[in-house]
Amino acid sequence: MTQWIVSGSLFIVGLLNLAPVMVFFAPERTLSLYGIEVVGTDLAILMRHRAIMLALLGLALIYAAIRKEFVVPVVLGALIGKAAFLFLVYSSNGANAEIGRVAAFDIGAVALLIVALVLHLFVGK
C-alpha cells in the first residue's frame, strides 16, 4: 500500500509538471497560465525553455514512480526547484493572481513529494 501512495504521488506531481509543456508549442498560453503576455522573442524563448524543463522534470517524476531507485534524487531535485520558485514568488512584491495560483499548486506538490519521500525512505522498506 505504501508503494502505491509513493508512486501515485510522484505520478500526480509529474503530470502537474507536464501541463506547462503547451507553452512550448503555443507561447501565447502564458497569458492564461501565468498572467504574463509574451512580448518579444527573448521572453518567448525563456518561457518555452521553462516549459521543456518542467516537462523533463515531470517525465523524471513519472519514471521514478516506476523505477524506485530514482525516487530520492528525482524528488530532491523537484523539491529544490519548487522551493526556489516558491521563494521567488513569496519574497517578491506584486506577483499576479495566476502566479499565486501556480505557487498554490506547487505548495500542494511539495506536500505530496515530502510524503512520498518519507514513505519511501522510512516506511516502504
RODO-268866 format. One record per atom (N, C-alpha, C): atom name; chain; x, y, z; residue number from 0. Coordinates in steps of 0.1 Angstrom, whole numbers, always signed. Layout:
<rs>
R atom mol    xx    yy    zz seq
R   CA   A     X     Y     Z NUM
...
</rs>
This chain:
<rs>
R atom mol    xx    yy    zz seq
R    N   A    +8   -12    +0   0
R   CA   A    +0    +0    +0   0
R    C   A    +9   +13    +0   0
R    N   A   +19   +12    +8   1
R   CA   A   +28   +24    +9   1
R    C   A   +34   +27    -5   1
R    N   A   +38   +17   -12   2
R   CA   A   +44   +19   -25   2
R    C   A   +34   +26   -35   2
R    N   A   +21   +22   -34   3
R   CA   A   +11   +28   -42   3
R    C   A   +10   +43   -39   3
R    N   A   +11   +47   -27   4
R   CA   A   +10   +61   -23   4
R    C   A   +22   +69   -29   4
R    N   A   +34   +63   -27   5
R   CA   A   +46   +69   -33   5
R    C   A   +45   +71   -48   5
R    N   A   +41   +60   -55   6
R   CA   A   +40   +61   -69   6
R    C   A   +29   +70   -74   6
R    N   A   +18   +69   -67   7
R   CA   A    +7   +78   -71   7
R    C   A   +10   +93   -69   7
R    N   A   +17   +96   -58   8
R   CA   A   +21  +110   -55   8
R    C   A   +31  +115   -66   8
R    N   A   +41  +106   -69   9
R   CA   A   +50  +110   -79   9
R    C   A   +44  +112   -93   9
R    N   A   +34  +103   -96  10
R   CA   A   +27  +104  -109  10
R    C   A   +19  +117  -110  10
R    N   A   +12  +120   -99  11
R   CA   A    +4  +132   -99  11
R    C   A   +12  +145  -101  11
R    N   A   +23  +146   -93  12
R   CA   A   +32  +157   -94  12
R    C   A   +39  +158  -108  12
R    N   A   +42  +146  -113  13
R   CA   A   +47  +145  -127  13
R    C   A   +38  +151  -137  13
R    N   A   +25  +147  -136  14
R   CA   A   +15  +153  -145  14
R    C   A   +14  +168  -144  14
R    N   A   +14  +173  -131  15
R   CA   A   +13  +187  -129  15
R    C   A   +25  +194  -136  15
R    N   A   +37  +188  -136  16
R   CA   A   +48  +194  -142  16
R    C   A   +48  +193  -158  16
R    N   A   +40  +184  -163  17
R   CA   A   +39  +182  -177  17
R    C   A   +29  +193  -183  17
R    N   A   +20  +197  -175  18
R   CA   A   +10  +206  -180  18
R    C   A   +15  +219  -188  18
R    N   A   +25  +225  -183  19
R   CA   A   +30  +238  -190  19
R    C   A   +37  +235  -203  19
R    N   A   +39  +222  -207  20
R   CA   A   +46  +220  -220  20
R    C   A   +38  +226  -232  20
R    N   A   +25  +229  -230  21
R   CA   A   +18  +235  -241  21
R    C   A   +24  +249  -244  21
R    N   A   +31  +255  -235  22
R   CA   A   +37  +268  -238  22
R    C   A   +48  +267  -248  22
R    N   A   +54  +255  -248  23
R   CA   A   +65  +253  -258  23
R    C   A   +59  +255  -272  23
R    N   A   +47  +249  -274  24
R   CA   A   +41  +249  -287  24
R    C   A   +32  +261  -290  24
R    N   A   +28  +268  -279  25
R   CA   A   +19  +279  -281  25
R    C   A   +23  +290  -270  25
R    N   A   +33  +297  -272  26
R   CA   A   +38  +307  -262  26
R    C   A   +27  +317  -257  26
R    N   A   +17  +319  -265  27
R   CA   A    +6  +328  -261  27
R    C   A    -2  +323  -249  27
R    N   A    +0  +310  -246  28
R   CA   A    -7  +303  -235  28
R    C   A    -2  +308  -221  28
R    N   A   +10  +315  -221  29
R   CA   A   +15  +321  -209  29
R    C   A    +5  +331  -203  29
R    N   A    -3  +337  -211  30
R   CA   A   -13  +346  -206  30
R    C   A   -23  +339  -197  30
R    N   A   -28  +328  -201  31
R   CA   A   -38  +321  -193  31
R    C   A   -32  +313  -181  31
R    N   A   -19  +308  -183  32
R   CA   A   -13  +300  -173  32
R    C   A    -7  +309  -162  32
R    N   A    +0  +320  -166  33
R   CA   A    +8  +328  -157  33
R    C   A    +4  +342  -156  33
R    N   A    -6  +346  -164  34
R   CA   A   -10  +360  -165  34
R    C   A    +1  +369  -170  34
R    N   A    +9  +364  -179  35
R   CA   A   +21  +371  -185  35
R    C   A   +19  +370  -200  35
R    N   A   +19  +382  -206  36
R   CA   A   +19  +382  -220  36
R    C   A   +33  +382  -226  36
R    N   A   +35  +372  -235  37
R   CA   A   +49  +371  -240  37
R    C   A   +50  +382  -251  37
R    N   A   +59  +391  -247  38
R   CA   A   +62  +402  -256  38
R    C   A   +77  +401  -260  38
R    N   A   +79  +398  -273  39
R   CA   A   +93  +397  -278  39
R    C   A   +98  +383  -278  39
R    N   A  +108  +381  -286  40
R   CA   A  +114  +368  -289  40
R    C   A  +121  +363  -276  40
R    N   A  +128  +372  -269  41
R   CA   A  +136  +368  -258  41
R    C   A  +127  +361  -247  41
R    N   A  +116  +368  -243  42
R   CA   A  +108  +362  -233  42
R    C   A  +101  +349  -238  42
R    N   A   +98  +349  -251  43
R   CA   A   +92  +336  -256  43
R    C   A  +102  +325  -255  43
R    N   A  +114  +328  -258  44
R   CA   A  +125  +317  -257  44
R    C   A  +126  +312  -243  44
R    N   A  +126  +322  -233  45
R   CA   A  +128  +318  -219  45
R    C   A  +116  +310  -214  45
R    N   A  +104  +314  -218  46
R   CA   A   +92  +307  -213  46
R    C   A   +90  +293  -220  46
R    N   A   +94  +292  -232  47
R   CA   A   +93  +279  -239  47
R    C   A  +104  +270  -234  47
R    N   A  +116  +275  -230  48
R   CA   A  +126  +267  -224  48
R    C   A  +121  +262  -210  48
R    N   A  +115  +271  -203  49
R   CA   A  +109  +267  -189  49
R    C   A   +99  +256  -191  49
R    N   A   +91  +257  -201  50
R   CA   A   +81  +246  -204  50
R    C   A   +88  +233  -206  50
R    N   A   +98  +233  -213  51
R   CA   A  +105  +220  -216  51
R    C   A  +112  +215  -203  51
R    N   A  +118  +224  -196  52
R   CA   A  +125  +219  -183  52
R    C   A  +115  +213  -173  52
R    N   A  +103  +220  -172  53
R   CA   A   +93  +214  -164  53
R    C   A   +88  +201  -169  53
R    N   A   +86  +200  -182  54
R   CA   A   +82  +187  -188  54
R    C   A   +92  +176  -185  54
R    N   A  +105  +179  -186  55
R   CA   A  +115  +169  -183  55
R    C   A  +115  +165  -168  55
R    N   A  +113  +174  -159  56
R   CA   A  +111  +171  -145  56
R    C   A   +99  +162  -143  56
R    N   A   +88  +165  -150  57
R   CA   A   +76  +157  -149  57
R    C   A   +78  +143  -154  57
R    N   A   +85  +142  -165  58
R   CA   A   +88  +128  -170  58
R    C   A   +97  +121  -160  58
R    N   A  +107  +128  -154  59
R   CA   A  +116  +121  -144  59
R    C   A  +108  +117  -132  59
R    N   A   +98  +124  -128  60
R   CA   A   +90  +121  -116  60
R    C   A   +81  +108  -120  60
R    N   A   +76  +108  -132  61
R   CA   A   +68   +96  -136  61
R    C   A   +77   +84  -137  61
R    N   A   +89   +86  -142  62
R   CA   A   +98   +75  -143  62
R    C   A  +102   +70  -129  62
R    N   A  +104   +79  -120  63
R   CA   A  +107   +75  -106  63
R    C   A   +96   +68   -99  63
R    N   A   +83   +71  -104  64
R   CA   A   +72   +63   -98  64
R    C   A   +72   +49  -102  64
R    N   A   +79   +46  -113  65
R   CA   A   +80   +32  -118  65
R    C   A   +93   +25  -113  65
R    N   A  +104   +33  -114  66
R   CA   A  +118   +28  -110  66
R    C   A  +122   +34   -97  66
R    N   A  +120   +26   -86  67
R   CA   A  +121   +31   -72  67
R    C   A  +135   +36   -69  67
R    N   A  +146   +31   -76  68
R   CA   A  +159   +36   -73  68
R    C   A  +162   +50   -76  68
R    N   A  +152   +56   -84  69
R   CA   A  +154   +70   -88  69
R    C   A  +146   +80   -79  69
R    N   A  +138   +74   -70  70
R   CA   A  +129   +83   -62  70
R    C   A  +137   +94   -55  70
R    N   A  +147   +91   -47  71
R   CA   A  +154  +101   -39  71
R    C   A  +160  +112   -47  71
R    N   A  +168  +109   -57  72
R   CA   A  +174  +120   -65  72
R    C   A  +164  +129   -72  72
R    N   A  +154  +122   -78  73
R   CA   A  +144  +130   -86  73
R    C   A  +135  +138   -76  73
R    N   A  +131  +133   -65  74
R   CA   A  +123  +141   -56  74
R    C   A  +131  +152   -50  74
R    N   A  +143  +150   -47  75
R   CA   A  +152  +161   -41  75
R    C   A  +153  +172   -52  75
R    N   A  +155  +168   -64  76
R   CA   A  +156  +178   -75  76
R    C   A  +143  +186   -76  76
R    N   A  +132  +179   -76  77
R   CA   A  +119  +186   -77  77
R    C   A  +117  +195   -65  77
R    N   A  +120  +191   -53  78
R   CA   A  +118  +199   -41  78
R    C   A  +127  +212   -42  78
R    N   A  +139  +210   -47  79
R   CA   A  +148  +222   -48  79
R    C   A  +142  +232   -58  79
R    N   A  +138  +227   -70  80
R   CA   A  +132  +236   -80  80
R    C   A  +119  +243   -75  80
R    N   A  +110  +235   -68  81
R   CA   A   +98  +241   -63  81
R    C   A  +101  +251   -52  81
R    N   A  +110  +247   -43  82
R   CA   A  +114  +257   -32  82
R    C   A  +119  +270   -38  82
R    N   A  +127  +269   -48  83
R   CA   A  +133  +281   -54  83
R    C   A  +122  +290   -60  83
R    N   A  +112  +283   -67  84
R   CA   A  +101  +291   -73  84
R    C   A   +92  +297   -62  84
R    N   A   +89  +290   -51  85
R   CA   A   +81  +295   -40  85
R    C   A   +88  +306   -33  85
R    N   A  +101  +305   -31  86
R   CA   A  +109  +316   -25  86
R    C   A  +108  +329   -34  86
R    N   A  +110  +327   -47  87
R   CA   A  +109  +339   -56  87
R    C   A   +95  +345   -55  87
R    N   A   +85  +337   -55  88
R   CA   A   +71  +342   -55  88
R    C   A   +68  +350   -42  88
R    N   A   +71  +343   -31  89
R   CA   A   +68  +349   -18  89
R    C   A   +78  +360   -13  89
R    N   A   +89  +361   -19  90
R   CA   A   +99  +371   -15  90
R    C   A   +98  +383   -24  90
R    N   A   +89  +383   -34  91
R   CA   A   +88  +394   -44  91
R    C   A   +75  +401   -41  91
R    N   A   +74  +413   -44  92
R   CA   A   +62  +421   -43  92
R    C   A   +55  +422   -56  92
R    N   A   +42  +420   -56  93
R   CA   A   +34  +422   -67  93
R    C   A   +32  +410   -77  93
R    N   A   +34  +398   -73  94
R   CA   A   +32  +387   -82  94
R    C   A   +17  +386   -85  94
R    N   A   +13  +384   -97  95
R   CA   A    -1  +384  -101  95
R    C   A    -8  +371   -96  95
R    N   A   -22  +372   -97  96
R   CA   A   -30  +361   -92  96
R    C   A   -27  +347   -99  96
R    N   A   -24  +347  -111  97
R   CA   A   -21  +335  -118  97
R    C   A    -8  +329  -113  97
R    N   A    +2  +337  -110  98
R   CA   A   +15  +332  -104  98
R    C   A   +12  +326   -90  98
R    N   A    +3  +333   -83  99
R   CA   A    -1  +328   -70  99
R    C   A    -8  +315   -71  99
R    N   A   -16  +313   -81 100
R   CA   A   -23  +300   -83 100
R    C   A   -12  +289   -86 100
R    N   A    -3  +292   -94 101
R   CA   A    +8  +282   -97 101
R    C   A   +15  +279   -84 101
R    N   A   +18  +289   -76 102
R   CA   A   +25  +287   -63 102
R    C   A   +17  +278   -54 102
R    N   A    +4  +280   -54 103
R   CA   A    -5  +272   -46 103
R    C   A    -4  +257   -50 103
R    N   A    -4  +255   -63 104
R   CA   A    -3  +241   -68 104
R    C   A   +11  +235   -64 104
R    N   A   +21  +244   -65 105
R   CA   A   +35  +239   -61 105
R    C   A   +35  +236   -46 105
R    N   A   +28  +243   -37 106
R   CA   A   +28  +240   -23 106
R    C   A   +21  +226   -21 106
R    N   A   +11  +223   -28 107
R   CA   A    +5  +210   -28 107
R    C   A   +14  +199   -33 107
R    N   A   +22  +203   -44 108
R   CA   A   +31  +193   -49 108
R    C   A   +43  +190   -39 108
R    N   A   +47  +201   -33 109
R   CA   A   +58  +199   -22 109
R    C   A   +53  +190   -12 109
R    N   A   +40  +192    -7 110
R   CA   A   +35  +183    +3 110
R    C   A   +35  +168    -2 110
R    N   A   +30  +166   -14 111
R   CA   A   +30  +152   -19 111
R    C   A   +44  +147   -20 111
R    N   A   +53  +155   -25 112
R   CA   A   +67  +150   -26 112
R    C   A   +73  +146   -13 112
R    N   A   +71  +154    -3 113
R   CA   A   +76  +151   +11 113
R    C   A   +70  +139   +16 113
R    N   A   +57  +137   +15 114
R   CA   A   +50  +125   +19 114
R    C   A   +56  +113   +12 114
R    N   A   +58  +114    -1 115
R   CA   A   +63  +103    -9 115
R    C   A   +78  +100    -5 115
R    N   A   +86  +110    -3 116
R   CA   A  +100  +107    +1 116
R    C   A  +100  +101   +15 116
R    N   A   +93  +106   +25 117
R   CA   A   +93  +100   +38 117
R    C   A   +88   +85   +38 117
R    N   A   +77   +83   +31 118
R   CA   A   +72   +69   +30 118
R    C   A   +82   +60   +23 118
R    N   A   +89   +65   +12 119
R   CA   A   +99   +57    +5 119
R    C   A  +110   +54   +14 119
R    N   A  +115   +64   +22 120
R   CA   A  +127   +62   +29 120
R    C   A  +125   +54   +42 120
R    N   A  +114   +56   +49 121
R   CA   A  +112   +51   +63 121
R    C   A  +101   +41   +64 121
R    N   A   +91   +41   +56 122
R   CA   A   +80   +31   +58 122
R    C   A   +81   +20   +47 122
R    N   A   +84   +23   +35 123
R   CA   A   +84   +14   +24 123
R    C   A   +95    +3   +25 123
R    N   A  +103    +3   +34 124
R   CA   A  +115    -6   +34 124
R    C   A  +110   -19   +41 124
</rs>
